[in-house]
Amino acid sequence: MVATATNREFYRGSTPWRVLIAPLDVRFPKSNEPDDQIDTVVQPDLFITREIRQLTERGMRGAPDWLAEVLSPSTASYDKAVKIPVYERAGVPEVWLVNPRRRSVAVYLLADGRYQQPTIQNLSGRTRLTAVPGVTVDWDRVRDEG
């Protein structure tokens, strides 16, 4: 994905952000259990976090600020039925399900601990990340460079 950041804080402000891609585990603890006892582990295709302290050699512990799953015929139903509820329980503020076959993205935003009905957008023009200030995805560049 081609993302552009217009907010200087994304790069070097008081809250540095990290963009990470699969394969990298994201572990969602239920409380304070040690890493080797966490049983909810996922590998989102792409995610952004500002919680650098949560990044270890084992991946990330806790919810990233934003993540995306690129749907394929073999993963789409699992991503929708299993991962979306996991992300909701873990408190991931914004999740994108990108569907290249339908050329659309479903944007899930967390409000009061629950995802609202997703907004469906075409993969054209630009889409702004709500959870990460100043970052947009330019779908036309994604198509041209993909």
N, C-alpha and C positions, 0 to 999 in steps of 0.2 A: 504494500500500500504506500502511496506517496502522501505524506502529511507535510503540511507547512505550519510552522510555528511563528506567530507574529508577536507573541508575548516574550519579552526578554527574560522574564523570570523562568520560563520553561528551560532555558539554557543555563543561566548562571545566577539566578536571583537567590532570594533567601530560602526558597524551597526548590532544590534541584529535582528534576524529573528523570526517570529512566524508562526507555522503551525497550521491551524484551520480547523475544520471539521463541516459539516452540523449537526444539523440545526443552522445556523448563517446567519443573513441577511448581504448582501453587498448592500449598497445603492449608486447609482450613481447620484449625483446632476447635474443639467444642468448648474448651476452657484453657487451663494452663498445662495440659499434658505435654510431655517431652515429644520432640519431633518424631521419634521412632514409634510413637503410639497414636499418631494422627492417622485416622482412617479415611478421611475425605481428601483425596489428592486428585487434581485435574491438571491438564496441560492445555491452556488456551493457546490459540494460534498466535496471538499478539496481545500484549498488555502494557499498560503504563502505570507507574507508581511513583510516588514521591517519598514513600516510606523506605528509604534505602537501608535503614537498620533492619528491616524485615528480610533482606536478601542475604542468603547464605550459600555455601557450596551445595546445599541440597535444594536450592530454589528459593521460593518466597513463602513466608509464613504469614498468612492473613490476606485480607482482601486488597487487590489492586484498586486504583482509582477508576480505571477504564479498561475494558478488554473487548476483544473481537474474536469470534469464531467464524471461520470460512466454511460454509456448509458444502458438503459433498453428498452424493446419493447414499454413501455408506455411513455417514455420520449425522445427517440432518435430524433424524428422529431422536437420536440419543442427545444431541445438543439441545434440542427443544424440550424434550420430556424430562431429562435427567439433569443436565447442566444448568439450565435456567433456574430451576428451584434451588439448586445448590448455591448458585451465585446470589440469589435473593436472600437466602438464610445467612450467607456470609457477609452480606451488606455491601456488595459491589455496586457502586453508585450508578454506573452506566455500562450496558452490555450491548454490543452490536452483533447481530447474526447476518453475515454477508452471504447472499445467495447469488453466486455468479451465473447460474443457469437462468434464473429469473431476472437477473440484473437489478437486484433490489437489496436493500439493507433494512432490517427490522431493528429499531432503536428502543431499548428497554431502559427506562429511567426509574430509579428507586425513589419512592416518596412514602414517608411514614412506615418504612420497613417492608414495603411491598412494591413490586414492579407494576407500573401503570400499563394499560393496553399499549403495545408497542406501536410506534409510528413507523409506517412503511414508506421508504423513499426510493426513488429510482437511483441507479448508479450513474448519475450524470451531474455535471456541475460540481458544487462543493457541499460538503456536510461538515458542520461544526461539532466538535466534541463538547458536550455540556460540562463534563466533569473535569476537563483539563483546559484551563483558560488559554485562549489564543491559538488553538490548534484546529485546523480543518483538514479534511481529506479531499483532494482534488481527483474526482473519479475519472475525469477525462485524461489526466496524466497517468492514472493507474492503467486505464485501457490502452493508451498509447505505448506505455513502457512495459506492459505485461505481455 
